[in-house]
């Protein structure tokens, strides 16, 4: 539990390792709750960081399991070839950043390629999760654009 909220853990290797980390972390948090002598505000603030780490581990497990289910050696996309190595990516989530790896397929007769996992999950190229994008869009609707433009013109 020494990782900060902003630390990006490495790409997970296996479901078993991730599940073991999750169980250990839950036990550590429960033990800490039983011995913590802080005032409630301090306790709650510290707990939030621990829960965010737990959230990142659950998201990493979800992404790893989905990639494993999606990765079928017999899977073929017409006119494409599979890049031999998995390609790592950092996904910026509400809980913080999560690293994961996924397949990359290259189109033979045109430029570019695609990541089947990202397409299946509805993840965009910018690296932000749909929830983070939604929250940012909702926040922007609360801003008064005429007021902002007047402030910029005055400066």
Legacy VTK file of the C-alpha trace (Angstrom):
# vtk DataFile Version 3.0
C-alpha trace
ASCII
DATASET POLYDATA
POINTS 155 float
0.000 0.000 0.000
2.960 2.314 -0.420
1.873 3.501 -3.852
0.426 6.976 -4.070
-2.846 7.783 -5.812
-0.902 9.086 -8.819
1.572 6.201 -9.170
1.006 4.109 -12.286
1.463 0.414 -11.502
3.143 -1.687 -14.202
1.097 -3.796 -16.612
-0.170 -6.863 -14.736
1.277 -10.230 -15.716
-1.490 -12.620 -14.702
-4.950 -12.792 -13.203
-3.594 -14.853 -10.326
-1.044 -12.176 -9.359
-3.668 -9.438 -9.543
-6.192 -11.394 -7.488
-3.521 -12.075 -4.872
-2.678 -8.343 -4.725
-6.376 -7.506 -4.350
-6.867 -9.971 -1.471
-3.722 -8.746 0.291
-4.769 -5.121 -0.094
-8.283 -5.755 1.240
-6.785 -7.519 4.270
-4.301 -4.657 4.799
-7.068 -2.056 4.621
-9.261 -4.044 7.044
-6.333 -4.427 9.478
-5.579 -0.724 9.214
-9.245 0.173 9.894
-9.160 -1.865 13.098
-6.021 -0.195 14.491
-6.404 3.361 13.144
-6.529 5.986 15.925
-7.009 9.041 13.692
-9.867 11.484 13.845
-12.574 10.690 11.304
-11.588 13.367 8.767
-8.010 12.092 8.665
-9.178 8.466 8.566
-11.552 9.123 5.692
-8.887 11.019 3.736
-6.380 8.169 4.118
-9.026 5.559 3.325
-9.856 7.282 0.051
-6.299 6.784 -1.235
-6.377 3.118 -0.267
-9.758 2.579 -1.936
-8.537 4.319 -5.094
-5.616 1.898 -5.277
-8.078 -0.954 -4.849
-10.194 0.503 -7.679
-7.157 0.647 -9.987
-6.376 -3.002 -9.264
-9.960 -4.058 -10.018
-9.867 -2.115 -13.301
-6.519 -3.724 -14.207
-8.038 -7.166 -13.517
-11.047 -6.366 -15.708
-8.839 -5.177 -18.588
-6.504 -8.169 -18.336
-9.376 -10.668 -18.255
-11.084 -9.012 -21.230
-7.844 -9.040 -23.245
-7.301 -12.720 -22.448
-10.847 -13.618 -23.503
-10.551 -11.534 -26.655
-7.129 -12.877 -27.652
-7.876 -15.986 -29.668
-4.855 -17.232 -31.679
-7.274 -18.367 -34.378
-8.924 -14.925 -34.595
-8.391 -13.365 -37.986
-9.317 -9.976 -39.376
-9.371 -10.056 -43.187
-6.649 -7.896 -44.717
-4.852 -7.472 -41.388
-1.990 -9.046 -39.519
-1.472 -9.157 -35.770
1.494 -7.281 -34.329
3.582 -9.964 -32.563
3.772 -8.212 -29.168
1.076 -6.782 -26.945
1.094 -2.978 -26.919
0.996 -1.249 -23.506
-1.272 1.690 -22.782
-2.075 3.963 -19.864
-5.767 4.576 -19.260
-6.644 7.658 -17.224
-9.519 6.774 -14.922
-11.414 8.351 -12.089
-9.303 6.257 -9.671
-6.040 7.252 -11.355
-3.958 5.801 -14.148
-3.978 2.087 -15.005
-1.522 0.322 -17.333
-2.676 -2.560 -19.495
-1.621 -4.369 -22.661
-3.634 -5.245 -25.727
-3.357 -6.663 -29.235
-2.674 -4.426 -32.212
-3.780 -5.361 -35.719
-2.203 -3.663 -38.750
-4.066 -3.183 -42.022
-1.981 -4.589 -44.883
-2.951 -2.264 -47.707
-3.582 0.967 -45.889
-2.051 3.002 -43.132
-2.806 2.398 -39.511
-4.357 -0.336 -37.512
-6.633 -0.930 -34.552
-6.829 -2.412 -31.066
-9.764 -4.857 -30.888
-9.979 -4.599 -27.079
-10.265 -0.807 -27.141
-12.945 -1.020 -29.818
-14.903 -3.660 -27.923
-14.775 -1.644 -24.686
-15.566 1.685 -26.360
-12.271 3.314 -25.328
-11.160 6.354 -27.290
-7.660 7.133 -28.552
-7.105 9.968 -26.053
-6.558 7.526 -23.172
-9.387 8.803 -20.974
-12.111 6.479 -19.765
-15.701 7.188 -20.816
-16.605 8.163 -17.227
-13.801 10.747 -17.033
-14.834 12.161 -20.436
-18.463 12.310 -19.280
-17.552 14.135 -16.075
-15.374 16.626 -17.962
-18.192 17.322 -20.441
-20.732 17.772 -17.665
-18.382 20.112 -15.812
-17.885 22.218 -18.935
-21.653 22.714 -19.270
-21.678 24.489 -15.893
-19.316 27.188 -17.163
-20.740 30.385 -18.563
-19.017 30.768 -21.923
-19.953 34.447 -22.487
-18.494 35.327 -19.068
-15.293 33.434 -19.861
-14.836 35.150 -23.219
-15.279 38.595 -21.604
-12.627 37.759 -18.990
-10.186 36.665 -21.678
-10.797 39.845 -23.682
-10.074 42.017 -20.616
-6.730 40.319 -19.937
LINES 1 156
155 0 1 2 3 4 5 6 7 8 9 10 11 12 13 14 15 16 17 18 19 20 21 22 23 24 25 26 27 28 29 30 31 32 33 34 35 36 37 38 39 40 41 42 43 44 45 46 47 48 49 50 51 52 53 54 55 56 57 58 59 60 61 62 63 64 65 66 67 68 69 70 71 72 73 74 75 76 77 78 79 80 81 82 83 84 85 86 87 88 89 90 91 92 93 94 95 96 97 98 99 100 101 102 103 104 105 106 107 108 109 110 111 112 113 114 115 116 117 118 119 120 121 122 123 124 125 126 127 128 129 130 131 132 133 134 135 136 137 138 139 140 141 142 143 144 145 146 147 148 149 150 151 152 153 154
